[in-house]
Amino acid sequence: MKRLSDVLPGALASPELLKAARAQMVMRRWEEAVGPFLAAKCVPDRYDHGTLWVAAAGSAWAQELRMRRLQVTDVLNTMARENLFTDLRVGVRRPRQS
């Protein structure tokens, strides 16, 4: 069995883990990316290998965000200064409050 101190530095240097950390920083600026009106009804839920998962308060809000998918990912990537966000998926459910 390997010691945690031997494994941890390699795990923290994982490119995907670093991308996820940078994506989280951009996701905190969600309202800036989509505007306050849409941000009140749709919130980012998680980031997984380039895909941003968003929770929408209803089907109309989910559809609105789906129609803006390319625009939103472009804005997020501009904010990140790299192409972290390749897809945006929207689910209808009560958004988690931070």
C-alpha positions as CSV (number, residue, x, y, z in Angstrom):
1,M,0.0,0.0,0.0
2,K,1.3,3.5,-0.9
3,R,1.5,6.3,1.6
4,L,-0.8,9.2,1.1
5,S,2.2,11.6,1.1
6,D,3.6,9.7,-1.8
7,V,0.4,9.8,-3.9
8,L,-1.0,13.2,-3.1
9,P,1.4,15.4,-5.0
10,G,0.8,13.5,-8.2
11,A,-3.0,13.6,-7.7
12,L,-2.9,17.3,-7.2
13,A,-0.9,17.8,-10.3
14,S,-3.5,16.0,-12.4
15,P,-4.4,18.2,-15.4
16,E,-8.2,17.5,-15.1
17,L,-8.1,18.4,-11.4
18,L,-6.4,21.7,-12.2
19,K,-9.0,22.4,-14.9
20,A,-11.8,21.7,-12.5
21,A,-10.4,24.1,-10.0
22,R,-10.1,26.8,-12.6
23,A,-13.6,26.1,-13.8
24,Q,-14.9,26.5,-10.2
25,M,-13.4,29.9,-10.1
26,V,-15.2,31.0,-13.2
27,M,-18.5,29.3,-12.1
28,R,-18.4,31.6,-9.1
29,R,-18.9,34.5,-11.5
30,W,-22.0,33.0,-13.0
31,E,-24.2,36.1,-12.6
32,E,-21.6,38.1,-14.5
33,A,-21.6,35.6,-17.3
34,V,-25.4,35.2,-17.8
35,G,-26.8,38.3,-16.2
36,P,-28.8,38.7,-13.0
37,F,-32.2,37.7,-14.5
38,L,-31.1,34.3,-15.8
39,A,-28.8,33.7,-12.8
40,A,-31.7,34.0,-10.5
41,K,-33.4,31.0,-12.1
42,C,-30.4,28.9,-13.3
43,V,-27.3,28.1,-11.2
44,P,-24.2,26.1,-12.1
45,D,-24.2,22.7,-10.4
46,R,-21.0,21.0,-11.3
47,Y,-18.2,20.8,-13.8
48,D,-17.1,17.4,-15.2
49,H,-14.5,17.0,-18.0
50,G,-15.5,20.1,-19.9
51,T,-19.2,19.9,-19.3
52,L,-20.9,22.4,-17.1
53,W,-24.1,21.1,-15.5
54,V,-26.7,23.7,-14.6
55,A,-29.9,23.4,-12.5
56,A,-32.8,25.4,-13.8
57,A,-35.9,26.3,-11.8
58,G,-38.3,25.3,-14.6
59,S,-38.5,24.0,-18.1
60,A,-38.9,27.4,-19.7
61,W,-35.6,28.6,-18.0
62,A,-33.9,25.4,-19.0
63,Q,-34.9,25.9,-22.6
64,E,-33.8,29.5,-22.5
65,L,-30.4,28.4,-21.3
66,R,-30.2,25.6,-23.9
67,M,-30.8,28.2,-26.6
68,R,-28.0,30.3,-25.2
69,R,-25.6,27.4,-24.7
70,L,-22.9,28.5,-27.2
71,Q,-23.1,32.1,-26.1
72,V,-22.8,31.1,-22.4
73,T,-19.9,28.7,-23.0
74,D,-18.1,31.4,-25.1
75,V,-18.5,34.0,-22.3
76,L,-17.3,31.5,-19.7
77,N,-14.3,30.5,-21.8
78,T,-13.4,34.2,-22.3
79,M,-13.6,34.7,-18.5
80,A,-11.4,31.7,-18.0
81,R,-9.0,32.8,-20.7
82,E,-8.9,29.2,-21.9
83,N,-11.3,26.7,-23.4
84,L,-12.5,24.9,-20.2
85,F,-16.2,24.7,-21.1
86,T,-17.0,22.5,-24.1
87,D,-20.6,21.7,-23.3
88,L,-23.5,22.9,-21.1
89,R,-26.2,20.6,-19.9
90,V,-29.3,21.8,-18.1
91,G,-31.5,19.9,-15.8
92,V,-34.9,21.0,-14.4
93,R,-34.8,20.9,-10.6
94,R,-34.7,23.3,-7.7
95,P,-31.3,25.0,-7.8
96,R,-29.1,24.6,-4.7
97,Q,-28.6,27.8,-2.8
98,S,-25.1,28.6,-1.8
